[in-house]
Amino acid sequence: MNESSKSLSSVADRLASLYERPFGGKEKGRYRIAMKLMRQLAGRRRLYQEDVQNIARALLERGYVLIDMDSFFVVMSANSFVNYRRTNEVSINK
């Protein structure tokens, strides 16, 4: 694992730990983080698409999903999606 991967892996660790900490009036749970704070967390002036993908992969390994909303990111538990209703072939062919 190269130094850059270690760094992005530690960003994923920090993002995952934020999910479990109380802030913003909630005990724990989903949150959004501004692009500026994400760059600060990564210790970089710029986050490239490859960086975001690597952070997202590392977070997924930890059970969280990173959603890029252009000017900010959302972090959610992957379990949040388990109870979503499923579509099937009949639904998409109507």
Biopython code that builds the backbone (N, CA, C, O; Angstrom):
import numpy as np
from Bio.PDB.StructureBuilder import StructureBuilder

atoms = [
    (1, "MET", "N", (0.858, -1.177, 0.000)),
    (1, "MET", "CA", (0.000, 0.000, 0.000)),
    (1, "MET", "C", (0.901, 1.236, 0.000)),
    (1, "MET", "O", (1.772, 1.374, 0.859)),
    (2, "ASN", "N", (0.688, 2.132, -0.966)),
    (2, "ASN", "CA", (1.533, 3.326, -1.033)),
    (2, "ASN", "C", (1.054, 4.382, -0.039)),
    (2, "ASN", "O", (-0.015, 4.250, 0.556)),
    (3, "GLU", "N", (1.856, 5.426, 0.132)),
    (3, "GLU", "CA", (1.572, 6.464, 1.126)),
    (3, "GLU", "C", (0.237, 7.153, 0.865)),
    (3, "GLU", "O", (-0.499, 7.455, 1.805)),
    (4, "SER", "N", (-0.083, 7.407, -0.416)),
    (4, "SER", "CA", (-1.340, 8.056, -0.763)),
    (4, "SER", "C", (-2.533, 7.194, -0.349)),
    (4, "SER", "O", (-3.517, 7.710, 0.182)),
    (5, "SER", "N", (-2.450, 5.887, -0.588)),
    (5, "SER", "CA", (-3.529, 4.980, -0.206)),
    (5, "SER", "C", (-3.711, 4.957, 1.304)),
    (5, "SER", "O", (-4.839, 4.941, 1.796)),
    (6, "LYS", "N", (-2.614, 4.953, 2.034)),
    (6, "LYS", "CA", (-2.693, 4.978, 3.492)),
    (6, "LYS", "C", (-3.412, 6.240, 3.944)),
    (6, "LYS", "O", (-4.261, 6.197, 4.835)),
    (7, "SER", "N", (-3.072, 7.346, 3.335)),
    (7, "SER", "CA", (-3.670, 8.622, 3.701)),
    (7, "SER", "C", (-5.177, 8.615, 3.433)),
    (7, "SER", "O", (-5.960, 9.044, 4.281)),
    (8, "LEU", "N", (-5.581, 8.134, 2.268)),
    (8, "LEU", "CA", (-7.000, 8.094, 1.928)),
    (8, "LEU", "C", (-7.736, 7.063, 2.782)),
    (8, "LEU", "O", (-8.919, 7.228, 3.079)),
    (9, "SER", "N", (-7.043, 6.018, 3.168)),
    (9, "SER", "CA", (-7.618, 5.032, 4.065)),
    (9, "SER", "C", (-7.867, 5.651, 5.438)),
    (9, "SER", "O", (-8.875, 5.355, 6.081)),
    (10, "SER", "N", (-6.963, 6.499, 5.883)),
    (10, "SER", "CA", (-7.166, 7.163, 7.178)),
    (10, "SER", "C", (-8.293, 8.185, 7.091)),
    (10, "SER", "O", (-8.980, 8.427, 8.083)),
    (11, "VAL", "N", (-8.497, 8.790, 5.919)),
    (11, "VAL", "CA", (-9.645, 9.684, 5.719)),
    (11, "VAL", "C", (-10.930, 8.880, 5.892)),
    (11, "VAL", "O", (-11.863, 9.332, 6.555)),
    (12, "ALA", "N", (-10.980, 7.694, 5.298)),
    (12, "ALA", "CA", (-12.157, 6.826, 5.431)),
    (12, "ALA", "C", (-12.382, 6.452, 6.897)),
    (12, "ALA", "O", (-13.522, 6.414, 7.360)),
    (13, "ASP", "N", (-11.306, 6.178, 7.621)),
    (13, "ASP", "CA", (-11.438, 5.862, 9.046)),
    (13, "ASP", "C", (-12.067, 7.025, 9.804)),
    (13, "ASP", "O", (-12.964, 6.832, 10.625)),
    (14, "ARG", "N", (-11.593, 8.223, 9.523)),
    (14, "ARG", "CA", (-12.116, 9.420, 10.209)),
    (14, "ARG", "C", (-13.583, 9.652, 9.862)),
    (14, "ARG", "O", (-14.389, 9.968, 10.737)),
    (15, "LEU", "N", (-13.930, 9.494, 8.571)),
    (15, "LEU", "CA", (-15.319, 9.680, 8.145)),
    (15, "LEU", "C", (-16.229, 8.658, 8.810)),
    (15, "LEU", "O", (-17.331, 8.993, 9.244)),
    (16, "ALA", "N", (-15.774, 7.415, 8.893)),
    (16, "ALA", "CA", (-16.555, 6.358, 9.543)),
    (16, "ALA", "C", (-16.732, 6.663, 11.029)),
    (16, "ALA", "O", (-17.812, 6.455, 11.581)),
    (17, "SER", "N", (-15.686, 7.151, 11.672)),
    (17, "SER", "CA", (-15.793, 7.445, 13.101)),
    (17, "SER", "C", (-16.733, 8.623, 13.362)),
    (17, "SER", "O", (-17.402, 8.667, 14.394)),
    (18, "LEU", "N", (-16.785, 9.571, 12.434)),
    (18, "LEU", "CA", (-17.718, 10.694, 12.576)),
    (18, "LEU", "C", (-19.168, 10.219, 12.585)),
    (18, "LEU", "O", (-20.015, 10.799, 13.265)),
    (19, "TYR", "N", (-19.445, 9.168, 11.832)),
    (19, "TYR", "CA", (-20.801, 8.625, 11.763)),
    (19, "TYR", "C", (-21.290, 8.200, 13.150)),
    (19, "TYR", "O", (-22.474, 8.325, 13.464)),
    (20, "GLU", "N", (-20.377, 7.703, 13.966)),
    (20, "GLU", "CA", (-20.725, 7.170, 15.281)),
    (20, "GLU", "C", (-20.687, 8.226, 16.388)),
    (20, "GLU", "O", (-21.071, 7.938, 17.522)),
    (21, "ARG", "N", (-20.234, 9.437, 16.080)),
    (21, "ARG", "CA", (-20.100, 10.480, 17.103)),
    (21, "ARG", "C", (-21.283, 11.434, 17.102)),
    (21, "ARG", "O", (-21.852, 11.722, 16.049)),
    (22, "PRO", "N", (-21.658, 11.926, 18.287)),
    (22, "PRO", "CA", (-22.739, 12.914, 18.339)),
    (22, "PRO", "C", (-22.271, 14.300, 17.890)),
    (22, "PRO", "O", (-21.223, 14.782, 18.322)),
    (23, "PHE", "N", (-23.047, 14.920, 17.034)),
    (23, "PHE", "CA", (-22.872, 16.321, 16.644)),
    (23, "PHE", "C", (-24.098, 16.738, 15.866)),
    (23, "PHE", "O", (-24.865, 15.894, 15.403)),
    (24, "GLY", "N", (-24.285, 18.033, 15.722)),
    (24, "GLY", "CA", (-25.440, 18.540, 14.971)),
    (24, "GLY", "C", (-26.781, 18.165, 15.579)),
    (24, "GLY", "O", (-27.787, 18.093, 14.874)),
    (25, "GLY", "N", (-26.801, 17.926, 16.887)),
    (25, "GLY", "CA", (-28.057, 17.613, 17.556)),
    (25, "GLY", "C", (-28.488, 16.159, 17.461)),
    (25, "GLY", "O", (-29.578, 15.809, 17.914)),
    (26, "LYS", "N", (-27.647, 15.303, 16.877)),
    (26, "LYS", "CA", (-27.987, 13.884, 16.746)),
    (26, "LYS", "C", (-26.935, 13.041, 17.455)),
    (26, "LYS", "O", (-25.765, 13.416, 17.519)),
    (27, "GLU", "N", (-27.363, 11.899, 17.985)),
    (27, "GLU", "CA", (-26.436, 10.979, 18.659)),
    (27, "GLU", "C", (-25.411, 10.399, 17.694)),
    (27, "GLU", "O", (-24.221, 10.326, 17.998)),
    (28, "LYS", "N", (-25.894, 9.987, 16.527)),
    (28, "LYS", "CA", (-25.036, 9.435, 15.478)),
    (28, "LYS", "C", (-25.859, 9.354, 14.202)),
    (28, "LYS", "O", (-27.065, 9.599, 14.220)),
    (29, "GLY", "N", (-25.216, 9.013, 13.110)),
    (29, "GLY", "CA", (-25.963, 8.815, 11.878)),
    (29, "GLY", "C", (-25.414, 9.589, 10.698)),
    (29, "GLY", "O", (-24.330, 10.170, 10.752)),
    (30, "ARG", "N", (-26.191, 9.578, 9.636)),
    (30, "ARG", "CA", (-25.763, 10.170, 8.371)),
    (30, "ARG", "C", (-25.437, 11.653, 8.564)),
    (30, "ARG", "O", (-25.969, 12.331, 9.442)),
    (31, "TYR", "N", (-24.548, 12.112, 7.708)),
    (31, "TYR", "CA", (-24.156, 13.516, 7.769)),
    (31, "TYR", "C", (-23.598, 13.957, 6.428)),
    (31, "TYR", "O", (-23.311, 13.138, 5.555)),
    (32, "ARG", "N", (-23.454, 15.246, 6.285)),
    (32, "ARG", "CA", (-22.825, 15.805, 5.087)),
    (32, "ARG", "C", (-21.558, 16.531, 5.505)),
    (32, "ARG", "O", (-21.449, 17.055, 6.614)),
    (33, "ILE", "N", (-20.611, 16.545, 4.587)),
    (33, "ILE", "CA", (-19.338, 17.216, 4.836)),
    (33, "ILE", "C", (-18.985, 18.033, 3.597)),
    (33, "ILE", "O", (-19.035, 17.532, 2.474)),
    (34, "ALA", "N", (-18.632, 19.281, 3.812)),
    (34, "ALA", "CA", (-18.305, 20.180, 2.707)),
    (34, "ALA", "C", (-17.023, 19.734, 2.009)),
    (34, "ALA", "O", (-16.138, 19.138, 2.623)),
    (35, "MET", "N", (-16.945, 20.031, 0.736)),
    (35, "MET", "CA", (-15.757, 19.705, -0.053)),
    (35, "MET", "C", (-14.508, 20.287, 0.614)),
    (35, "MET", "O", (-13.469, 19.630, 0.689)),
    (36, "LYS", "N", (-14.623, 21.516, 1.093)),
    (36, "LYS", "CA", (-13.482, 22.174, 1.741)),
    (36, "LYS", "C", (-12.987, 21.364, 2.941)),
    (36, "LYS", "O", (-11.782, 21.181, 3.114)),
    (37, "LEU", "N", (-13.917, 20.879, 3.769)),
    (37, "LEU", "CA", (-13.527, 20.079, 4.927)),
    (37, "LEU", "C", (-12.961, 18.723, 4.518)),
    (37, "LEU", "O", (-12.062, 18.195, 5.173)),
    (38, "MET", "N", (-13.490, 18.166, 3.436)),
    (38, "MET", "CA", (-12.970, 16.891, 2.941)),
    (38, "MET", "C", (-11.520, 17.053, 2.474)),
    (38, "MET", "O", (-10.667, 16.211, 2.754)),
    (39, "ARG", "N", (-11.261, 18.142, 1.762)),
    (39, "ARG", "CA", (-9.875, 18.405, 1.328)),
    (39, "ARG", "C", (-8.971, 18.600, 2.540)),
    (39, "ARG", "O", (-7.842, 18.110, 2.569)),
    (40, "GLN", "N", (-9.476, 19.316, 3.532)),
    (40, "GLN", "CA", (-8.703, 19.548, 4.755)),
    (40, "GLN", "C", (-8.413, 18.222, 5.467)),
    (40, "GLN", "O", (-7.291, 17.985, 5.915)),
    (41, "LEU", "N", (-9.414, 17.375, 5.567)),
    (41, "LEU", "CA", (-9.264, 16.071, 6.194)),
    (41, "LEU", "C", (-8.218, 15.225, 5.471)),
    (41, "LEU", "O", (-7.450, 14.492, 6.095)),
    (42, "ALA", "N", (-8.205, 15.341, 4.144)),
    (42, "ALA", "CA", (-7.245, 14.581, 3.330)),
    (42, "ALA", "C", (-5.876, 15.250, 3.269)),
    (42, "ALA", "O", (-4.907, 14.651, 2.803)),
    (43, "GLY", "N", (-5.800, 16.491, 3.742)),
    (43, "GLY", "CA", (-4.533, 17.209, 3.698)),
    (43, "GLY", "C", (-4.100, 17.536, 2.283)),
    (43, "GLY", "O", (-2.913, 17.486, 1.961)),
    (44, "ARG", "N", (-5.069, 17.872, 1.435)),
    (44, "ARG", "CA", (-4.789, 18.142, 0.015)),
    (44, "ARG", "C", (-5.474, 19.420, -0.436)),
    (44, "ARG", "O", (-6.519, 19.811, 0.087)),
    (45, "ARG", "N", (-4.864, 20.053, -1.410)),
    (45, "ARG", "CA", (-5.486, 21.234, -2.018)),
    (45, "ARG", "C", (-6.639, 20.847, -2.923)),
    (45, "ARG", "O", (-7.634, 21.563, -3.039)),
    (46, "ARG", "N", (-6.481, 19.692, -3.564)),
    (46, "ARG", "CA", (-7.498, 19.212, -4.503)),
    (46, "ARG", "C", (-7.774, 17.749, -4.252)),
    (46, "ARG", "O", (-6.877, 16.985, -3.894)),
    (47, "LEU", "N", (-9.017, 17.366, -4.442)),
    (47, "LEU", "CA", (-9.380, 15.959, -4.444)),
    (47, "LEU", "C", (-9.807, 15.610, -5.860)),
    (47, "LEU", "O", (-10.762, 16.172, -6.396)),
    (48, "TYR", "N", (-9.093, 14.690, -6.445)),
    (48, "TYR", "CA", (-9.410, 14.258, -7.798)),
    (48, "TYR", "C", (-10.433, 13.123, -7.739)),
    (48, "TYR", "O", (-10.624, 12.493, -6.699)),
    (49, "GLN", "N", (-11.079, 12.878, -8.865)),
    (49, "GLN", "CA", (-12.112, 11.844, -8.922)),
    (49, "GLN", "C", (-11.567, 10.504, -8.435)),
    (49, "GLN", "O", (-12.273, 9.764, -7.750)),
    (50, "GLU", "N", (-10.340, 10.189, -8.774)),
    (50, "GLU", "CA", (-9.720, 8.940, -8.326)),
    (50, "GLU", "C", (-9.589, 8.910, -6.793)),
    (50, "GLU", "O", (-9.780, 7.867, -6.168)),
    (51, "ASP", "N", (-9.263, 10.057, -6.204)),
    (51, "ASP", "CA", (-9.175, 10.145, -4.739)),
    (51, "ASP", "C", (-10.533, 9.871, -4.107)),
    (51, "ASP", "O", (-10.639, 9.105, -3.148)),
    (52, "VAL", "N", (-11.563, 10.498, -4.649)),
    (52, "VAL", "CA", (-12.921, 10.318, -4.123)),
    (52, "VAL", "C", (-13.347, 8.858, -4.255)),
    (52, "VAL", "O", (-13.956, 8.302, -3.342)),
    (53, "GLN", "N", (-13.026, 8.237, -5.394)),
    (53, "GLN", "CA", (-13.364, 6.826, -5.592)),
    (53, "GLN", "C", (-12.647, 5.936, -4.580)),
    (53, "GLN", "O", (-13.232, 4.992, -4.048)),
    (54, "ASN", "N", (-11.387, 6.239, -4.319)),
    (54, "ASN", "CA", (-10.625, 5.446, -3.348)),
    (54, "ASN", "C", (-11.170, 5.608, -1.938)),
    (54, "ASN", "O", (-11.235, 4.639, -1.182)),
    (55, "ILE", "N", (-11.559, 6.818, -1.582)),
    (55, "ILE", "CA", (-12.168, 7.049, -0.270)),
    (55, "ILE", "C", (-13.503, 6.309, -0.191)),
    (55, "ILE", "O", (-13.808, 5.676, 0.820)),
    (56, "ALA", "N", (-14.298, 6.390, -1.262)),
    (56, "ALA", "CA", (-15.599, 5.717, -1.295)),
    (56, "ALA", "C", (-15.431, 4.201, -1.157)),
    (56, "ALA", "O", (-16.193, 3.558, -0.436)),
    (57, "ARG", "N", (-14.449, 3.635, -1.836)),
    (57, "ARG", "CA", (-14.197, 2.189, -1.728)),
    (57, "ARG", "C", (-13.795, 1.810, -0.313)),
    (57, "ARG", "O", (-14.280, 0.823, 0.239)),
    (58, "ALA", "N", (-12.904, 2.604, 0.269)),
    (58, "ALA", "CA", (-12.447, 2.325, 1.635)),
    (58, "ALA", "C", (-13.608, 2.442, 2.624)),
    (58, "ALA", "O", (-13.705, 1.646, 3.558)),
    (59, "LEU", "N", (-14.482, 3.417, 2.429)),
    (59, "LEU", "CA", (-15.649, 3.565, 3.303)),
    (59, "LEU", "C", (-16.604, 2.387, 3.145)),
    (59, "LEU", "O", (-17.160, 1.896, 4.128)),
    (60, "LEU", "N", (-16.793, 1.936, 1.907)),
    (60, "LEU", "CA", (-17.683, 0.801, 1.659)),
    (60, "LEU", "C", (-17.172, -0.443, 2.382)),
    (60, "LEU", "O", (-17.965, -1.232, 2.897)),
    (61, "GLU", "N", (-15.861, -0.618, 2.421)),
    (61, "GLU", "CA", (-15.259, -1.732, 3.154)),
    (61, "GLU", "C", (-15.589, -1.642, 4.642)),
    (61, "GLU", "O", (-15.610, -2.659, 5.335)),
    (62, "ARG", "N", (-15.845, -0.448, 5.126)),
    (62, "ARG", "CA", (-16.149, -0.222, 6.534)),
    (62, "ARG", "C", (-17.659, -0.196, 6.798)),
    (62, "ARG", "O", (-18.091, -0.026, 7.938)),
    (63, "GLY", "N", (-18.466, -0.369, 5.723)),
    (63, "GLY", "CA", (-19.916, -0.428, 5.879)),
    (63, "GLY", "C", (-20.640, 0.888, 5.673)),
    (63, "GLY", "O", (-21.782, 1.049, 6.104)),
    (64, "TYR", "N", (-19.974, 1.838, 5.008)),
    (64, "TYR", "CA", (-20.568, 3.154, 4.772)),
    (64, "TYR", "C", (-20.518, 3.498, 3.296)),
    (64, "TYR", "O", (-19.685, 2.985, 2.550)),
    (65, "VAL", "N", (-21.427, 4.380, 2.885)),
    (65, "VAL", "CA", (-21.507, 4.821, 1.495)),
    (65, "VAL", "C", (-21.183, 6.309, 1.445)),
    (65, "VAL", "O", (-21.683, 7.093, 2.252)),
    (66, "LEU", "N", (-20.342, 6.687, 0.489)),
    (66, "LEU", "CA", (-20.002, 8.091, 0.258)),
    (66, "LEU", "C", (-20.719, 8.541, -1.006)),
    (66, "LEU", "O", (-20.536, 7.952, -2.072)),
    (67, "ILE", "N", (-21.528, 9.577, -0.889)),
    (67, "ILE", "CA", (-22.270, 10.106, -2.035)),
    (67, "ILE", "C", (-21.732, 11.486, -2.358)),
    (67, "ILE", "O", (-21.759, 12.386, -1.518)),
    (68, "ASP", "N", (-21.244, 11.649, -3.577)),
    (68, "ASP", "CA", (-20.677, 12.919, -4.035)),
    (68, "ASP", "C", (-21.801, 13.789, -4.579)),
    (68, "ASP", "O", (-22.443, 13.442, -5.570)),
    (69, "MET", "N", (-22.034, 14.926, -3.923)),
    (69, "MET", "CA", (-23.086, 15.847, -4.328)),
    (69, "MET", "C", (-22.506, 17.119, -4.950)),
    (69, "MET", "O", (-23.138, 18.174, -4.903)),
    (70, "ASP", "N", (-21.324, 17.027, -5.522)),
    (70, "ASP", "CA", (-20.578, 18.114, -6.166)),
    (70, "ASP", "C", (-19.940, 19.087, -5.180)),
    (70, "ASP", "O", (-18.713, 19.183, -5.146)),
    (71, "SER", "N", (-20.707, 19.802, -4.388)),
    (71, "SER", "CA", (-20.096, 20.771, -3.477)),
    (71, "SER", "C", (-19.958, 20.220, -2.059)),
    (71, "SER", "O", (-19.327, 20.846, -1.207)),
    (72, "PHE", "N", (-20.547, 19.047, -1.803)),
    (72, "PHE", "CA", (-20.406, 18.382, -0.509)),
    (72, "PHE", "C", (-20.586, 16.883, -0.704)),
    (72, "PHE", "O", (-20.983, 16.421, -1.773)),
    (73, "PHE", "N", (-20.286, 16.138, 0.348)),
    (73, "PHE", "CA", (-20.435, 14.686, 0.335)),
    (73, "PHE", "C", (-21.410, 14.288, 1.440)),
    (73, "PHE", "O", (-21.544, 14.983, 2.447)),
    (74, "VAL", "N", (-22.081, 13.169, 1.237)),
    (74, "VAL", "CA", (-22.956, 12.597, 2.254)),
    (74, "VAL", "C", (-22.367, 11.242, 2.634)),
    (74, "VAL", "O", (-21.945, 10.475, 1.768)),
    (75, "VAL", "N", (-22.341, 10.957, 3.926)),
    (75, "VAL", "CA", (-21.906, 9.656, 4.420)),
    (75, "VAL", "C", (-23.106, 8.999, 5.082)),
    (75, "VAL", "O", (-23.735, 9.571, 5.971)),
    (76, "MET", "N", (-23.412, 7.788, 4.633)),
    (76, "MET", "CA", (-24.541, 7.023, 5.172)),
    (76, "MET", "C", (-24.095, 5.592, 5.416)),
    (76, "MET", "O", (-23.136, 5.113, 4.811)),
    (77, "SER", "N", (-24.798, 4.925, 6.304)),
    (77, "SER", "CA", (-24.552, 3.507, 6.524)),
    (77, "SER", "C", (-25.064, 2.721, 5.323)),
    (77, "SER", "O", (-26.140, 3.010, 4.798)),
    (78, "ALA", "N", (-24.301, 1.737, 4.894)),
    (78, "ALA", "CA", (-24.744, 0.889, 3.789)),
    (78, "ALA", "C", (-26.015, 0.140, 4.181)),
    (78, "ALA", "O", (-26.813, -0.212, 3.312)),
    (79, "ASN", "N", (-26.213, -0.107, 5.462)),
    (79, "ASN", "CA", (-27.426, -0.789, 5.937)),
    (79, "ASN", "C", (-28.682, 0.041, 5.707)),
    (79, "ASN", "O", (-29.790, -0.495, 5.701)),
    (80, "SER", "N", (-28.513, 1.340, 5.517)),
    (80, "SER", "CA", (-29.667, 2.205, 5.262)),
    (80, "SER", "C", (-30.414, 1.790, 4.005)),
    (80, "SER", "O", (-31.608, 2.057, 3.872)),
    (81, "PHE", "N", (-29.722, 1.143, 3.090)),
    (81, "PHE", "CA", (-30.305, 0.808, 1.795)),
    (81, "PHE", "C", (-30.939, -0.571, 1.764)),
    (81, "PHE", "O", (-31.599, -0.920, 0.785)),
    (82, "VAL", "N", (-30.758, -1.357, 2.806)),
    (82, "VAL", "CA", (-31.243, -2.736, 2.831)),
    (82, "VAL", "C", (-32.762, -2.810, 2.727)),
    (82, "VAL", "O", (-33.288, -3.692, 2.048)),
    (83, "ASN", "N", (-33.465, -1.911, 3.380)),
    (83, "ASN", "CA", (-34.925, -1.977, 3.416)),
    (83, "ASN", "C", (-35.609, -1.209, 2.291)),
    (83, "ASN", "O", (-36.836, -1.114, 2.277)),
    (84, "TYR", "N", (-34.857, -0.664, 1.357)),
    (84, "TYR", "CA", (-35.476, 0.018, 0.218)),
    (84, "TYR", "C", (-36.244, -0.995, -0.615)),
    (84, "TYR", "O", (-35.836, -2.151, -0.730)),
    (85, "ARG", "N", (-37.336, -0.566, -1.184)),
    (85, "ARG", "CA", (-38.108, -1.481, -2.016)),
    (85, "ARG", "C", (-37.328, -1.821, -3.280)),
    (85, "ARG", "O", (-36.582, -0.999, -3.813)),
    (86, "ARG", "N", (-37.517, -3.028, -3.736)),
    (86, "ARG", "CA", (-36.790, -3.519, -4.905)),
    (86, "ARG", "C", (-37.640, -3.370, -6.151)),
    (86, "ARG", "O", (-38.860, -3.537, -6.121)),
    (87, "THR", "N", (-36.982, -3.059, -7.227)),
    (87, "THR", "CA", (-37.680, -3.050, -8.509)),
    (87, "THR", "C", (-37.462, -4.412, -9.174)),
    (87, "THR", "O", (-36.536, -5.148, -8.834)),
    (88, "ASN", "N", (-38.329, -4.720, -10.118)),
    (88, "ASN", "CA", (-38.170, -5.971, -10.865)),
    (88, "ASN", "C", (-38.428, -5.674, -12.339)),
    (88, "ASN", "O", (-38.729, -4.544, -12.724)),
    (89, "GLU", "N", (-38.302, -6.701, -13.136)),
    (89, "GLU", "CA", (-38.442, -6.530, -14.582)),
    (89, "GLU", "C", (-39.825, -6.026, -14.975)),
    (89, "GLU", "O", (-39.954, -5.204, -15.883)),
    (90, "VAL", "N", (-40.849, -6.512, -14.301)),
    (90, "VAL", "CA", (-42.215, -6.079, -14.601)),
    (90, "VAL", "C", (-42.345, -4.573, -14.359)),
    (90, "VAL", "O", (-42.987, -3.874, -15.143)),
    (91, "SER", "N", (-41.748, -4.078, -13.292)),
    (91, "SER", "CA", (-41.832, -2.651, -12.959)),
    (91, "SER", "C", (-41.192, -1.781, -14.028)),
    (91, "SER", "O", (-41.738, -0.738, -14.389)),
    (92, "ILE", "N", (-40.055, -2.195, -14.529)),
    (92, "ILE", "CA", (-39.356, -1.335, -15.502)),
    (92, "ILE", "C", (-39.905, -1.465, -16.914)),
    (92, "ILE", "O", (-39.636, -0.622, -17.770)),
    (93, "ASN", "N", (-40.673, -2.520, -17.158)),
    (93, "ASN", "CA", (-41.247, -2.700, -18.495)),
    (93, "ASN", "C", (-42.649, -2.125, -18.635)),
    (93, "ASN", "O", (-43.243, -2.223, -19.709)),
    (94, "LYS", "N", (-43.188, -1.534, -17.589)),
    (94, "LYS", "CA", (-44.522, -0.923, -17.667)),
    (94, "LYS", "C", (-44.461, 0.422, -18.322)),
    (94, "LYS", "O", (-45.489, 1.082, -18.473)),
]
sb = StructureBuilder()
sb.init_structure("model")
sb.init_model(0)
sb.init_chain("A")
sb.init_seg("    ")
for serial, (resi, resn, name, xyz) in enumerate(atoms, 1):
    if name == "N":
        sb.init_residue(resn, " ", resi, " ")
    sb.init_atom(name, np.array(xyz, "f"), 0.0, 1.0, " ", f" {name:<3s}", serial, name[0])
structure = sb.get_structure()
